[in-house]
Amino acid sequence: LGKAQVRERFRRLLHLLLEHAPDRAPSCAGPGAQRFLLPASRQQLASMLGVRPETLSRTIRKAEREGWLRLQGRRAEILLPRAGVRKQPATR
């Protein structure tokens, strides 16, 4: 997988987990920001994405530098609504 593919998969996984998180709550970080607990460890998330844990760690650090994610242990905070998730073109 290329870097862009890993980032896109990670972003989609985060949003899917957020949608189904029972503890989902608004964040005081800004409008549309959401916080929730990840239901899996980083190693498990890496396995779900089909990447090595080191690759996921680099992807997480990049998302934090880009300013749309804060991650502390299993506590995740997505700072922008639908951050970084590109819309897929409609298929016919």
C-alpha atoms as one frame of an Amber mdcrd trajectory, in Angstrom:
protein
   0.000   0.000   0.000   1.147   3.513  -0.749   1.238   6.241   1.902  -1.862
   7.943   0.511  -3.796   4.671   0.555  -2.829   4.010   4.178  -3.862   7.541
   5.211  -7.190   7.220   3.407  -7.911   3.813   4.953  -6.986   5.127   8.403
  -9.240   8.163   8.033 -12.138   6.028   6.872 -11.606   3.560   9.732 -11.564
   6.394  12.284 -14.801   7.822  10.955 -16.437   4.398  10.918 -15.354   3.797
  14.519 -16.590   7.269  15.472 -20.011   6.630  13.914 -20.422   3.471  16.010
 -18.762   4.680  19.219 -21.126   4.400  22.201 -19.121   7.049  24.090 -18.995
   9.576  21.238 -19.195  13.151  22.507 -18.658  16.673  21.204 -15.221  18.083
  21.870 -14.492  21.575  23.096 -11.722  21.758  20.462 -14.034  23.447  17.969
 -17.245  23.177  15.981 -17.858  19.690  14.693 -14.998  18.181  16.704 -15.770
  14.788  18.245 -14.045  12.617  20.845 -14.371   8.911  21.546 -12.459   5.883
  22.822 -10.893   3.597  20.270 -12.184   0.042  20.728  -8.830  -1.477  19.761
  -5.110  -1.043  20.368  -2.821   0.514  17.772  -1.522  -2.948  16.954  -5.082
  -4.188  16.351  -5.904  -1.122  14.258  -2.775  -1.715  12.171  -3.875  -5.305
  11.635  -7.349  -4.127  10.534  -5.689  -1.835   8.004  -3.244  -4.480   6.802
  -0.169  -2.450   7.767   2.638  -2.741  10.282   2.211  -0.914  13.621   5.158
   1.328  12.709   3.367   2.442   9.548   0.229   3.254  11.529   2.291   5.235
  14.056   3.756   7.360  11.247   0.267   7.872   9.816  -1.061   8.968  13.219
   1.833  11.411  13.725   1.168  12.924  10.292  -2.546  13.357  11.089  -1.623
  15.065  14.358   0.798  17.392  12.550  -1.915  18.184   9.980  -4.102  19.234
  12.908  -7.171  17.059  12.401  -6.459  14.366  14.978  -5.380  14.133  18.605
  -4.681  10.701  19.972  -3.697   9.921  23.543  -3.689   6.216  24.291  -7.111
   5.077  23.115  -8.692   8.507  23.490  -9.216   9.950  20.030 -10.338  13.421
  19.111 -11.220  14.251  15.519 -10.948  18.007  15.273 -12.621  18.660  11.942
 -15.905  17.173  10.762 -15.184  14.482   8.163 -11.519  15.489   8.344  -9.487
  14.319   5.439 -12.063  11.914   4.039 -12.414  12.498   0.359 -15.742  11.882
  -1.263 -15.696   9.042  -3.703 -16.994   9.827  -7.172 -20.454   8.449  -7.805
 -20.466   5.183  -9.674 -23.141   4.262 -12.128
